[in-house]
Amino acid sequence: MSTNRSQPLSTIVDLFLIATLLAMLFGSAPPSPAVQAAARISRDELAEASPQAAQVKRAQPKVGRNDPCPCGSGRKYKYCHGR
C-alpha cells in the first residue's frame, strides 16, 4: 500500500498558517520556532515532490500572423487558420 506524503505535509502547512492567522488576530505570541521549522521543512519537501513541467520542442518554427498559411491557400495565416 503506497502512502501519500503530500497529505500530511500540506496538513502541517495548513495548521501553521491557521496558527499564524490566529496569532495575528488575537495578538498572541507567534508560533514556536519548532512549529515554524516543521512548516518550513514540509514546504521544502512539497516543493521537491511536485513534478516539473517538461519543455516542449517544436518540430517546425512557429508560424507568424503575417506569414503565408502553411495549408497552401496563399492567404495570410491570420486570415486563414489563425482565427
N, CA, C and O atoms as a Maestro MAE file, in Angstrom:
{
 s_m_m2io_version
 :::
 2.0.0
}

f_m_ct {
 s_m_title
 :::
 protein
 m_atom[332] {
  # First column is atom index #
  i_m_mmod_type
  r_m_x_coord
  r_m_y_coord
  r_m_z_coord
  i_m_residue_number
  s_m_chain_name
  s_m_pdb_residue_name
  s_m_pdb_atom_name
  i_m_atomic_number
  :::
  1 25 0.854 -1.179 0.000 1 A "MET " " N  " 7
  2 3 0.000 0.000 0.000 1 A "MET " " CA " 6
  3 2 0.895 1.236 0.000 1 A "MET " " C  " 6
  4 15 1.730 1.406 0.889 1 A "MET " " O  " 8
  5 25 0.719 2.085 -0.986 2 A "SER " " N  " 7
  6 3 1.531 3.289 -1.067 2 A "SER " " CA " 6
  7 2 0.934 4.390 -0.193 2 A "SER " " C  " 6
  8 15 -0.282 4.491 -0.027 2 A "SER " " O  " 8
  9 25 1.813 5.197 0.350 3 A "THR " " N  " 7
  10 3 1.358 6.304 1.191 3 A "THR " " CA " 6
  11 2 1.517 7.603 0.434 3 A "THR " " C  " 6
  12 15 2.475 7.779 -0.318 3 A "THR " " O  " 8
  13 25 0.589 8.503 0.628 4 A "ASN " " N  " 7
  14 3 0.633 9.817 0.005 4 A "ASN " " CA " 6
  15 2 1.267 10.783 0.992 4 A "ASN " " C  " 6
  16 15 0.628 11.182 1.966 4 A "ASN " " O  " 8
  17 25 2.528 11.168 0.749 5 A "ARG " " N  " 7
  18 3 3.263 12.011 1.682 5 A "ARG " " CA " 6
  19 2 2.805 13.455 1.644 5 A "ARG " " C  " 6
  20 15 2.984 14.175 2.626 5 A "ARG " " O  " 8
  21 25 2.219 13.900 0.544 6 A "SER " " N  " 7
  22 3 1.856 15.307 0.444 6 A "SER " " CA " 6
  23 2 0.683 15.661 1.349 6 A "SER " " C  " 6
  24 15 0.554 16.816 1.754 6 A "SER " " O  " 8
  25 25 -0.179 14.694 1.678 7 A "GLN " " N  " 7
  26 3 -1.336 14.984 2.527 7 A "GLN " " CA " 6
  27 2 -0.909 15.411 3.926 7 A "GLN " " C  " 6
  28 15 -1.339 16.472 4.378 7 A "GLN " " O  " 8
  29 25 -0.076 14.631 4.643 8 A "PRO " " N  " 7
  30 3 0.334 15.090 5.979 8 A "PRO " " CA " 6
  31 2 1.154 16.379 5.925 8 A "PRO " " C  " 6
  32 15 1.048 17.218 6.820 8 A "PRO " " O  " 8
  33 25 1.965 16.540 4.889 9 A "LEU " " N  " 7
  34 3 2.774 17.750 4.782 9 A "LEU " " CA " 6
  35 2 1.903 18.972 4.574 9 A "LEU " " C  " 6
  36 15 2.135 20.011 5.193 9 A "LEU " " O  " 8
  37 25 0.907 18.863 3.716 10 A "SER " " N  " 7
  38 3 0.029 20.012 3.499 10 A "SER " " CA " 6
  39 2 -0.794 20.301 4.748 10 A "SER " " C  " 6
  40 15 -1.132 21.456 5.004 10 A "SER " " O  " 8
  41 25 -1.122 19.276 5.530 11 A "THR " " N  " 7
  42 3 -1.859 19.483 6.770 11 A "THR " " CA " 6
  43 2 -1.012 20.288 7.757 11 A "THR " " C  " 6
  44 15 -1.523 21.179 8.435 11 A "THR " " O  " 8
  45 25 0.277 19.972 7.834 12 A "ILE " " N  " 7
  46 3 1.163 20.719 8.730 12 A "ILE " " CA " 6
  47 2 1.255 22.172 8.290 12 A "ILE " " C  " 6
  48 15 1.214 23.080 9.119 12 A "ILE " " O  " 8
  49 25 1.378 22.390 6.994 13 A "VAL " " N  " 7
  50 3 1.465 23.760 6.471 13 A "VAL " " CA " 6
  51 2 0.170 24.502 6.766 13 A "VAL " " C  " 6
  52 15 0.201 25.665 7.167 13 A "VAL " " O  " 8
  53 25 -0.977 23.837 6.570 14 A "ASP " " N  " 7
  54 3 -2.267 24.469 6.857 14 A "ASP " " CA " 6
  55 2 -2.383 24.839 8.333 14 A "ASP " " C  " 6
  56 15 -2.845 25.930 8.667 14 A "ASP " " O  " 8
  57 25 -1.967 23.938 9.212 15 A "LEU " " N  " 7
  58 3 -2.031 24.225 10.644 15 A "LEU " " CA " 6
  59 2 -1.132 25.402 11.022 15 A "LEU " " C  " 6
  60 15 -1.498 26.220 11.866 15 A "LEU " " O  " 8
  61 25 0.039 25.484 10.400 16 A "PHE " " N  " 7
  62 3 0.935 26.602 10.667 16 A "PHE " " CA " 6
  63 2 0.296 27.912 10.226 16 A "PHE " " C  " 6
  64 15 0.356 28.908 10.947 16 A "PHE " " O  " 8
  65 25 -0.314 27.915 9.045 17 A "LEU " " N  " 7
  66 3 -0.953 29.135 8.558 17 A "LEU " " CA " 6
  67 2 -2.112 29.554 9.451 17 A "LEU " " C  " 6
  68 15 -2.287 30.741 9.724 17 A "LEU " " O  " 8
  69 25 -2.896 28.598 9.904 18 A "ILE " " N  " 7
  70 3 -4.017 28.902 10.804 18 A "ILE " " CA " 6
  71 2 -3.489 29.479 12.115 18 A "ILE " " C  " 6
  72 15 -4.028 30.459 12.629 18 A "ILE " " O  " 8
  73 25 -2.432 28.867 12.656 19 A "ALA " " N  " 7
  74 3 -1.866 29.365 13.911 19 A "ALA " " CA " 6
  75 2 -1.327 30.782 13.744 19 A "ALA " " C  " 6
  76 15 -1.472 31.615 14.639 19 A "ALA " " O  " 8
  77 25 -0.711 31.053 12.606 20 A "THR " " N  " 7
  78 3 -0.184 32.392 12.349 20 A "THR " " CA " 6
  79 2 -1.311 33.414 12.247 20 A "THR " " C  " 6
  80 15 -1.213 34.508 12.802 20 A "THR " " O  " 8
  81 25 -2.382 33.057 11.536 21 A "LEU " " N  " 7
  82 3 -3.516 33.976 11.415 21 A "LEU " " CA " 6
  83 2 -4.185 34.232 12.758 21 A "LEU " " C  " 6
  84 15 -4.559 35.366 13.057 21 A "LEU " " O  " 8
  85 25 -4.339 33.192 13.568 22 A "LEU " " N  " 7
  86 3 -4.934 33.378 14.893 22 A "LEU " " CA " 6
  87 2 -4.050 34.264 15.766 22 A "LEU " " C  " 6
  88 15 -4.549 35.090 16.531 22 A "LEU " " O  " 8
  89 25 -2.755 34.091 15.648 23 A "ALA " " N  " 7
  90 3 -1.841 34.936 16.427 23 A "ALA " " CA " 6
  91 2 -1.958 36.386 16.000 23 A "ALA " " C  " 6
  92 15 -1.911 37.288 16.837 23 A "ALA " " O  " 8
  93 25 -2.108 36.615 14.709 24 A "MET " " N  " 7
  94 3 -2.252 37.988 14.220 24 A "MET " " CA " 6
  95 2 -3.574 38.589 14.684 24 A "MET " " C  " 6
  96 15 -3.627 39.761 15.056 24 A "MET " " O  " 8
  97 25 -4.645 37.790 14.664 25 A "LEU " " N  " 7
  98 3 -5.960 38.298 15.054 25 A "LEU " " CA " 6
  99 2 -6.055 38.610 16.538 25 A "LEU " " C  " 6
  100 15 -6.591 39.650 16.923 25 A "LEU " " O  " 8
  101 25 -5.539 37.714 17.376 26 A "PHE " " N  " 7
  102 3 -5.716 37.857 18.809 26 A "PHE " " CA " 6
  103 2 -4.511 38.437 19.517 26 A "PHE " " C  " 6
  104 15 -4.529 38.567 20.741 26 A "PHE " " O  " 8
  105 25 -3.476 38.786 18.798 27 A "GLY " " N  " 7
  106 3 -2.325 39.438 19.380 27 A "GLY " " CA " 6
  107 2 -1.482 38.560 20.274 27 A "GLY " " C  " 6
  108 15 -0.718 39.070 21.093 27 A "GLY " " O  " 8
  109 25 -1.599 37.257 20.138 28 A "SER " " N  " 7
  110 3 -0.783 36.378 20.968 28 A "SER " " CA " 6
  111 2 0.594 36.200 20.330 28 A "SER " " C  " 6
  112 15 0.860 36.712 19.242 28 A "SER " " O  " 8
  113 25 1.441 35.485 21.010 29 A "ALA " " N  " 7
  114 3 2.806 35.268 20.526 29 A "ALA " " CA " 6
  115 2 2.780 34.436 19.242 29 A "ALA " " C  " 6
  116 15 1.888 33.606 19.065 29 A "ALA " " O  " 8
  117 25 3.740 34.648 18.354 30 A "PRO " " N  " 7
  118 3 3.802 33.849 17.131 30 A "PRO " " CA " 6
  119 2 4.089 32.388 17.457 30 A "PRO " " C  " 6
  120 15 4.493 32.088 18.581 30 A "PRO " " O  " 8
  121 25 3.899 31.485 16.528 31 A "PRO " " N  " 7
  122 3 4.149 30.065 16.787 31 A "PRO " " CA " 6
  123 2 5.598 29.827 17.199 31 A "PRO " " C  " 6
  124 15 6.496 30.602 16.870 31 A "PRO " " O  " 8
  125 25 5.794 28.754 17.915 32 A "SER " " N  " 7
  126 3 7.128 28.440 18.423 32 A "SER " " CA " 6
  127 2 8.087 28.157 17.273 32 A "SER " " C  " 6
  128 15 7.659 27.815 16.171 32 A "SER " " O  " 8
  129 25 9.388 28.300 17.533 33 A "PRO " " N  " 7
  130 3 10.369 28.006 16.479 33 A "PRO " " CA " 6
  131 2 10.273 26.576 15.960 33 A "PRO " " C  " 6
  132 15 10.568 26.324 14.792 33 A "PRO " " O  " 8
  133 25 9.864 25.635 16.812 34 A "ALA " " N  " 7
  134 3 9.724 24.246 16.367 34 A "ALA " " CA " 6
  135 2 8.613 24.122 15.332 34 A "ALA " " C  " 6
  136 15 8.756 23.395 14.349 34 A "ALA " " O  " 8
  137 25 7.509 24.827 15.548 35 A "VAL " " N  " 7
  138 3 6.400 24.793 14.598 35 A "VAL " " CA " 6
  139 2 6.814 25.474 13.298 35 A "VAL " " C  " 6
  140 15 6.485 24.993 12.214 35 A "VAL " " O  " 8
  141 25 7.534 26.589 13.399 36 A "GLN " " N  " 7
  142 3 8.000 27.273 12.199 36 A "GLN " " CA " 6
  143 2 8.958 26.398 11.407 36 A "GLN " " C  " 6
  144 15 8.886 26.358 10.179 36 A "GLN " " O  " 8
  145 25 9.865 25.687 12.101 37 A "ALA " " N  " 7
  146 3 10.814 24.805 11.419 37 A "ALA " " CA " 6
  147 2 10.081 23.657 10.735 37 A "ALA " " C  " 6
  148 15 10.437 23.276 9.620 37 A "ALA " " O  " 8
  149 25 9.052 23.096 11.394 38 A "ALA " " N  " 7
  150 3 8.294 21.999 10.798 38 A "ALA " " CA " 6
  151 2 7.577 22.469 9.538 38 A "ALA " " C  " 6
  152 15 7.524 21.743 8.545 38 A "ALA " " O  " 8
  153 25 7.033 23.666 9.575 39 A "ALA " " N  " 7
  154 3 6.339 24.187 8.402 39 A "ALA " " CA " 6
  155 2 7.324 24.471 7.278 39 A "ALA " " C  " 6
  156 15 7.012 24.223 6.114 39 A "ALA " " O  " 8
  157 25 8.498 24.983 7.600 40 A "ARG " " N  " 7
  158 3 9.498 25.285 6.581 40 A "ARG " " CA " 6
  159 2 10.002 23.988 5.931 40 A "ARG " " C  " 6
  160 15 10.156 23.927 4.711 40 A "ARG " " O  " 8
  161 25 10.255 22.966 6.732 41 A "ILE " " N  " 7
  162 3 10.722 21.689 6.189 41 A "ILE " " CA " 6
  163 2 9.646 21.079 5.302 41 A "ILE " " C  " 6
  164 15 9.948 20.602 4.208 41 A "ILE " " O  " 8
  165 25 8.414 21.085 5.747 42 A "SER " " N  " 7
  166 3 7.360 20.454 4.962 42 A "SER " " CA " 6
  167 2 7.117 21.231 3.668 42 A "SER " " C  " 6
  168 15 6.804 20.620 2.647 42 A "SER " " O  " 8
  169 25 7.251 22.555 3.679 43 A "ARG " " N  " 7
  170 3 7.078 23.343 2.470 43 A "ARG " " CA " 6
  171 2 8.177 23.008 1.460 43 A "ARG " " C  " 6
  172 15 7.922 22.920 0.259 43 A "ARG " " O  " 8
  173 25 9.418 22.819 1.966 44 A "ASP " " N  " 7
  174 3 10.523 22.430 1.101 44 A "ASP " " CA " 6
  175 2 10.295 21.043 0.510 44 A "ASP " " C  " 6
  176 15 10.561 20.814 -0.670 44 A "ASP " " O  " 8
  177 25 9.805 20.129 1.325 45 A "GLU " " N  " 7
  178 3 9.545 18.776 0.837 45 A "GLU " " CA " 6
  179 2 8.426 18.782 -0.206 45 A "GLU " " C  " 6
  180 15 8.476 18.022 -1.174 45 A "GLU " " O  " 8
  181 25 7.425 19.629 -0.015 46 A "LEU " " N  " 7
  182 3 6.350 19.737 -1.000 46 A "LEU " " CA " 6
  183 2 6.883 20.270 -2.323 46 A "LEU " " C  " 6
  184 15 6.472 19.814 -3.390 46 A "LEU " " O  " 8
  185 25 7.793 21.230 -2.256 47 A "ALA " " N  " 7
  186 3 8.365 21.794 -3.480 47 A "ALA " " CA " 6
  187 2 9.194 20.756 -4.222 47 A "ALA " " C  " 6
  188 15 9.175 20.704 -5.452 47 A "ALA " " O  " 8
  189 25 9.923 19.930 -3.476 48 A "GLU " " N  " 7
  190 3 10.726 18.883 -4.113 48 A "GLU " " CA " 6
  191 2 9.844 17.791 -4.703 48 A "GLU " " C  " 6
  192 15 10.199 17.208 -5.728 48 A "GLU " " O  " 8
  193 25 8.708 17.501 -4.083 49 A "ALA " " N  " 7
  194 3 7.846 16.408 -4.527 49 A "ALA " " CA " 6
  195 2 6.997 16.790 -5.732 49 A "ALA " " C  " 6
  196 15 6.495 15.909 -6.429 49 A "ALA " " O  " 8
  197 25 6.826 18.088 -5.994 50 A "SER " " N  " 7
  198 3 5.970 18.494 -7.106 50 A "SER " " CA " 6
  199 2 6.654 18.221 -8.432 50 A "SER " " C  " 6
  200 15 7.846 18.488 -8.583 50 A "SER " " O  " 8
  201 25 5.913 17.692 -9.392 51 A "PRO " " N  " 7
  202 3 6.526 17.385 -10.697 51 A "PRO " " CA " 6
  203 2 6.832 18.662 -11.474 51 A "PRO " " C  " 6
  204 15 6.078 19.633 -11.415 51 A "PRO " " O  " 8
  205 25 7.938 18.647 -12.195 52 A "GLN " " N  " 7
  206 3 8.330 19.786 -13.005 52 A "GLN " " CA " 6
  207 2 7.782 19.613 -14.413 52 A "GLN " " C  " 6
  208 15 7.770 18.501 -14.941 52 A "GLN " " O  " 8
  209 25 7.333 20.689 -15.019 53 A "ALA " " N  " 7
  210 3 6.803 20.639 -16.374 53 A "ALA " " CA " 6
  211 2 7.947 20.451 -17.366 53 A "ALA " " C  " 6
  212 15 8.986 21.104 -17.266 53 A "ALA " " O  " 8
  213 25 7.741 19.554 -18.319 54 A "ALA " " N  " 7
  214 3 8.760 19.311 -19.338 54 A "ALA " " CA " 6
  215 2 8.610 20.347 -20.446 54 A "ALA " " C  " 6
  216 15 7.493 20.732 -20.791 54 A "ALA " " O  " 8
  217 25 9.739 20.802 -21.008 55 A "GLN " " N  " 7
  218 3 9.688 21.772 -22.088 55 A "GLN " " CA " 6
  219 2 9.325 21.056 -23.385 55 A "GLN " " C  " 6
  220 15 9.786 19.946 -23.650 55 A "GLN " " O  " 8
  221 25 8.498 21.709 -24.179 56 A "VAL " " N  " 7
  222 3 8.059 21.143 -25.444 56 A "VAL " " CA " 6
  223 2 8.921 21.706 -26.559 56 A "VAL " " C  " 6
  224 15 9.106 22.920 -26.654 56 A "VAL " " O  " 8
  225 25 9.447 20.832 -27.400 57 A "LYS " " N  " 7
  226 3 10.243 21.250 -28.559 57 A "LYS " " CA " 6
  227 2 9.345 21.185 -29.788 57 A "LYS " " C  " 6
  228 15 8.679 20.178 -30.026 57 A "LYS " " O  " 8
  229 25 9.331 22.253 -30.559 58 A "ARG " " N  " 7
  230 3 8.541 22.279 -31.790 58 A "ARG " " CA " 6
  231 2 9.304 21.580 -32.912 58 A "ARG " " C  " 6
  232 15 10.525 21.703 -33.014 58 A "ARG " " O  " 8
  233 25 8.566 20.836 -33.761 59 A "ALA " " N  " 7
  234 3 9.189 20.179 -34.911 59 A "ALA " " CA " 6
  235 2 9.540 21.220 -35.976 59 A "ALA " " C  " 6
  236 15 10.570 21.110 -36.640 59 A "ALA " " O  " 8
  237 25 8.684 22.227 -36.135 60 A "GLN " " N  " 7
  238 3 8.908 23.298 -37.100 60 A "GLN " " CA " 6
  239 2 8.772 24.629 -36.373 60 A "GLN " " C  " 6
  240 15 8.138 24.688 -35.320 60 A "GLN " " O  " 8
  241 25 9.354 25.701 -36.913 61 A "PRO " " N  " 7
  242 3 9.208 27.002 -36.245 61 A "PRO " " CA " 6
  243 2 7.750 27.465 -36.254 61 A "PRO " " C  " 6
  244 15 6.973 27.101 -37.136 61 A "PRO " " O  " 8
  245 25 7.400 28.271 -35.259 62 A "LYS " " N  " 7
  246 3 6.046 28.781 -35.129 62 A "LYS " " CA " 6
  247 2 5.713 29.703 -36.297 62 A "LYS " " C  " 6
  248 15 6.552 30.484 -36.744 62 A "LYS " " O  " 8
  249 25 4.474 29.604 -36.786 63 A "VAL " " N  " 7
  250 3 4.032 30.432 -37.917 63 A "VAL " " CA " 6
  251 2 3.626 31.799 -37.394 63 A "VAL " " C  " 6
  252 15 2.847 31.897 -36.446 63 A "VAL " " O  " 8
  253 25 4.151 32.860 -38.010 64 A "GLY " " N  " 7
  254 3 3.779 34.216 -37.618 64 A "GLY " " CA " 6
  255 2 2.425 34.604 -38.200 64 A "GLY " " C  " 6
  256 15 1.968 34.004 -39.173 64 A "GLY " " O  " 8
  257 25 1.789 35.599 -37.611 65 A "ARG " " N  " 7
  258 3 0.449 36.007 -38.066 65 A "ARG " " CA " 6
  259 2 0.457 36.484 -39.517 65 A "ARG " " C  " 6
  260 15 -0.497 36.231 -40.251 65 A "ARG " " O  " 8
  261 25 1.512 37.166 -39.937 66 A "ASN " " N  " 7
  262 3 1.554 37.721 -41.287 66 A "ASN " " CA " 6
  263 2 2.272 36.834 -42.297 66 A "ASN " " C  " 6
  264 15 2.429 37.214 -43.457 66 A "ASN " " O  " 8
  265 25 2.710 35.646 -41.857 67 A "ASP " " N  " 7
  266 3 3.346 34.701 -42.778 67 A "ASP " " CA " 6
  267 2 2.275 34.000 -43.612 67 A "ASP " " C  " 6
  268 15 1.111 33.954 -43.215 67 A "ASP " " O  " 8
  269 25 2.662 33.461 -44.757 68 A "PRO " " N  " 7
  270 3 1.693 32.683 -45.548 68 A "PRO " " CA " 6
  271 2 1.238 31.458 -44.759 68 A "PRO " " C  " 6
  272 15 2.019 30.871 -44.010 68 A "PRO " " O  " 8
  273 25 -0.010 31.081 -44.925 69 A "CYS " " N  " 7
  274 3 -0.562 29.945 -44.198 69 A "CYS " " CA " 6
  275 2 0.089 28.644 -44.691 69 A "CYS " " C  " 6
  276 15 0.250 28.454 -45.897 69 A "CYS " " O  " 8
  277 25 0.458 27.758 -43.778 70 A "PRO " " N  " 7
  278 3 1.103 26.506 -44.191 70 A "PRO " " CA " 6
  279 2 0.167 25.548 -44.926 70 A "PRO " " C  " 6
  280 15 0.632 24.535 -45.448 70 A "PRO " " O  " 8
  281 25 -1.127 25.833 -44.984 71 A "CYS " " N  " 7
  282 3 -2.047 24.936 -45.679 71 A "CYS " " CA " 6
  283 2 -1.915 25.067 -47.201 71 A "CYS " " C  " 6
  284 15 -2.407 24.212 -47.937 71 A "CYS " " O  " 8
  285 25 -1.254 26.134 -47.679 72 A "GLY " " N  " 7
  286 3 -1.030 26.300 -49.114 72 A "GLY " " CA " 6
  287 2 -2.081 27.139 -49.817 72 A "GLY " " C  " 6
  288 15 -2.094 27.182 -51.047 72 A "GLY " " O  " 8
  289 25 -2.959 27.806 -49.088 73 A "SER " " N  " 7
  290 3 -4.017 28.599 -49.708 73 A "SER " " CA " 6
  291 2 -3.485 29.905 -50.307 73 A "SER " " C  " 6
  292 15 -4.128 30.490 -51.178 73 A "SER " " O  " 8
  293 25 -2.313 30.367 -49.848 74 A "GLY " " N  " 7
  294 3 -1.763 31.626 -50.324 74 A "GLY " " CA " 6
  295 2 -2.212 32.819 -49.501 74 A "GLY " " C  " 6
  296 15 -1.715 33.927 -49.703 74 A "GLY " " O  " 8
  297 25 -3.125 32.620 -48.595 75 A "ARG " " N  " 7
  298 3 -3.595 33.707 -47.728 75 A "ARG " " CA " 6
  299 2 -2.679 33.835 -46.519 75 A "ARG " " C  " 6
  300 15 -1.910 32.926 -46.206 75 A "ARG " " O  " 8
  301 25 -2.773 34.983 -45.843 76 A "LYS " " N  " 7
  302 3 -2.026 35.151 -44.606 76 A "LYS " " CA " 6
  303 2 -2.607 34.211 -43.547 76 A "LYS " " C  " 6
  304 15 -3.804 33.924 -43.537 76 A "LYS " " O  " 8
  305 25 -1.732 33.742 -42.662 77 A "TYR " " N  " 7
  306 3 -2.146 32.825 -41.605 77 A "TYR " " CA " 6
  307 2 -3.251 33.418 -40.737 77 A "TYR " " C  " 6
  308 15 -4.152 32.695 -40.312 77 A "TYR " " O  " 8
  309 25 -3.197 34.727 -40.466 78 A "LYS " " N  " 7
  310 3 -4.188 35.347 -39.574 78 A "LYS " " CA " 6
  311 2 -5.578 35.376 -40.195 78 A "LYS " " C  " 6
  312 15 -6.569 35.436 -39.468 78 A "LYS " " O  " 8
  313 25 -5.676 35.334 -41.525 79 A "TYR " " N  " 7
  314 3 -6.981 35.324 -42.181 79 A "TYR " " CA " 6
  315 2 -7.442 33.917 -42.548 79 A "TYR " " C  " 6
  316 15 -8.606 33.717 -42.894 79 A "TYR " " O  " 8
  317 25 -6.531 32.935 -42.474 80 A "CYS " " N  " 7
  318 3 -6.881 31.584 -42.888 80 A "CYS " " CA " 6
  319 2 -7.109 30.694 -41.657 80 A "CYS " " C  " 6
  320 15 -8.247 30.554 -41.209 80 A "CYS " " O  " 8
  321 25 -6.080 30.109 -41.122 81 A "HIS " " N  " 7
  322 3 -6.195 29.185 -39.986 81 A "HIS " " CA " 6
  323 2 -5.844 29.838 -38.649 81 A "HIS " " C  " 6
  324 15 -5.878 29.163 -37.621 81 A "HIS " " O  " 8
  325 25 -5.513 31.114 -38.632 82 A "GLY " " N  " 7
  326 3 -5.121 31.790 -37.407 82 A "GLY " " CA " 6
  327 2 -6.281 32.339 -36.619 82 A "GLY " " C  " 6
  328 15 -6.069 33.048 -35.634 82 A "GLY " " O  " 8
  329 25 -7.482 32.043 -37.009 83 A "ARG " " N  " 7
  330 3 -8.651 32.570 -36.294 83 A "ARG " " CA " 6
  331 2 -9.089 31.677 -35.188 83 A "ARG " " C  " 6
  332 15 -10.058 31.982 -34.494 83 A "ARG " " O  " 8
  :::
 }
 m_bond[331] {
  # First column is bond index #
  i_m_from
  i_m_to
  i_m_order
  :::
  1 1 2 1
  2 2 3 1
  3 3 4 2
  4 3 5 1
  5 5 6 1
  6 6 7 1
  7 7 8 2
  8 7 9 1
  9 9 10 1
  10 10 11 1
  11 11 12 2
  12 11 13 1
  13 13 14 1
  14 14 15 1
  15 15 16 2
  16 15 17 1
  17 17 18 1
  18 18 19 1
  19 19 20 2
  20 19 21 1
  21 21 22 1
  22 22 23 1
  23 23 24 2
  24 23 25 1
  25 25 26 1
  26 26 27 1
  27 27 28 2
  28 27 29 1
  29 29 30 1
  30 30 31 1
  31 31 32 2
  32 31 33 1
  33 33 34 1
  34 34 35 1
  35 35 36 2
  36 35 37 1
  37 37 38 1
  38 38 39 1
  39 39 40 2
  40 39 41 1
  41 41 42 1
  42 42 43 1
  43 43 44 2
  44 43 45 1
  45 45 46 1
  46 46 47 1
  47 47 48 2
  48 47 49 1
  49 49 50 1
  50 50 51 1
  51 51 52 2
  52 51 53 1
  53 53 54 1
  54 54 55 1
  55 55 56 2
  56 55 57 1
  57 57 58 1
  58 58 59 1
  59 59 60 2
  60 59 61 1
  61 61 62 1
  62 62 63 1
  63 63 64 2
  64 63 65 1
  65 65 66 1
  66 66 67 1
  67 67 68 2
  68 67 69 1
  69 69 70 1
  70 70 71 1
  71 71 72 2
  72 71 73 1
  73 73 74 1
  74 74 75 1
  75 75 76 2
  76 75 77 1
  77 77 78 1
  78 78 79 1
  79 79 80 2
  80 79 81 1
  81 81 82 1
  82 82 83 1
  83 83 84 2
  84 83 85 1
  85 85 86 1
  86 86 87 1
  87 87 88 2
  88 87 89 1
  89 89 90 1
  90 90 91 1
  91 91 92 2
  92 91 93 1
  93 93 94 1
  94 94 95 1
  95 95 96 2
  96 95 97 1
  97 97 98 1
  98 98 99 1
  99 99 100 2
  100 99 101 1
  101 101 102 1
  102 102 103 1
  103 103 104 2
  104 103 105 1
  105 105 106 1
  106 106 107 1
  107 107 108 2
  108 107 109 1
  109 109 110 1
  110 110 111 1
  111 111 112 2
  112 111 113 1
  113 113 114 1
  114 114 115 1
  115 115 116 2
  116 115 117 1
  117 117 118 1
  118 118 119 1
  119 119 120 2
  120 119 121 1
  121 121 122 1
  122 122 123 1
  123 123 124 2
  124 123 125 1
  125 125 126 1
  126 126 127 1
  127 127 128 2
  128 127 129 1
  129 129 130 1
  130 130 131 1
  131 131 132 2
  132 131 133 1
  133 133 134 1
  134 134 135 1
  135 135 136 2
  136 135 137 1
  137 137 138 1
  138 138 139 1
  139 139 140 2
  140 139 141 1
  141 141 142 1
  142 142 143 1
  143 143 144 2
  144 143 145 1
  145 145 146 1
  146 146 147 1
  147 147 148 2
  148 147 149 1
  149 149 150 1
  150 150 151 1
  151 151 152 2
  152 151 153 1
  153 153 154 1
  154 154 155 1
  155 155 156 2
  156 155 157 1
  157 157 158 1
  158 158 159 1
  159 159 160 2
  160 159 161 1
  161 161 162 1
  162 162 163 1
  163 163 164 2
  164 163 165 1
  165 165 166 1
  166 166 167 1
  167 167 168 2
  168 167 169 1
  169 169 170 1
  170 170 171 1
  171 171 172 2
  172 171 173 1
  173 173 174 1
  174 174 175 1
  175 175 176 2
  176 175 177 1
  177 177 178 1
  178 178 179 1
  179 179 180 2
  180 179 181 1
  181 181 182 1
  182 182 183 1
  183 183 184 2
  184 183 185 1
  185 185 186 1
  186 186 187 1
  187 187 188 2
  188 187 189 1
  189 189 190 1
  190 190 191 1
  191 191 192 2
  192 191 193 1
  193 193 194 1
  194 194 195 1
  195 195 196 2
  196 195 197 1
  197 197 198 1
  198 198 199 1
  199 199 200 2
  200 199 201 1
  201 201 202 1
  202 202 203 1
  203 203 204 2
  204 203 205 1
  205 205 206 1
  206 206 207 1
  207 207 208 2
  208 207 209 1
  209 209 210 1
  210 210 211 1
  211 211 212 2
  212 211 213 1
  213 213 214 1
  214 214 215 1
  215 215 216 2
  216 215 217 1
  217 217 218 1
  218 218 219 1
  219 219 220 2
  220 219 221 1
  221 221 222 1
  222 222 223 1
  223 223 224 2
  224 223 225 1
  225 225 226 1
  226 226 227 1
  227 227 228 2
  228 227 229 1
  229 229 230 1
  230 230 231 1
  231 231 232 2
  232 231 233 1
  233 233 234 1
  234 234 235 1
  235 235 236 2
  236 235 237 1
  237 237 238 1
  238 238 239 1
  239 239 240 2
  240 239 241 1
  241 241 242 1
  242 242 243 1
  243 243 244 2
  244 243 245 1
  245 245 246 1
  246 246 247 1
  247 247 248 2
  248 247 249 1
  249 249 250 1
  250 250 251 1
  251 251 252 2
  252 251 253 1
  253 253 254 1
  254 254 255 1
  255 255 256 2
  256 255 257 1
  257 257 258 1
  258 258 259 1
  259 259 260 2
  260 259 261 1
  261 261 262 1
  262 262 263 1
  263 263 264 2
  264 263 265 1
  265 265 266 1
  266 266 267 1
  267 267 268 2
  268 267 269 1
  269 269 270 1
  270 270 271 1
  271 271 272 2
  272 271 273 1
  273 273 274 1
  274 274 275 1
  275 275 276 2
  276 275 277 1
  277 277 278 1
  278 278 279 1
  279 279 280 2
  280 279 281 1
  281 281 282 1
  282 282 283 1
  283 283 284 2
  284 283 285 1
  285 285 286 1
  286 286 287 1
  287 287 288 2
  288 287 289 1
  289 289 290 1
  290 290 291 1
  291 291 292 2
  292 291 293 1
  293 293 294 1
  294 294 295 1
  295 295 296 2
  296 295 297 1
  297 297 298 1
  298 298 299 1
  299 299 300 2
  300 299 301 1
  301 301 302 1
  302 302 303 1
  303 303 304 2
  304 303 305 1
  305 305 306 1
  306 306 307 1
  307 307 308 2
  308 307 309 1
  309 309 310 1
  310 310 311 1
  311 311 312 2
  312 311 313 1
  313 313 314 1
  314 314 315 1
  315 315 316 2
  316 315 317 1
  317 317 318 1
  318 318 319 1
  319 319 320 2
  320 319 321 1
  321 321 322 1
  322 322 323 1
  323 323 324 2
  324 323 325 1
  325 325 326 1
  326 326 327 1
  327 327 328 2
  328 327 329 1
  329 329 330 1
  330 330 331 1
  331 331 332 2
  :::
 }
}
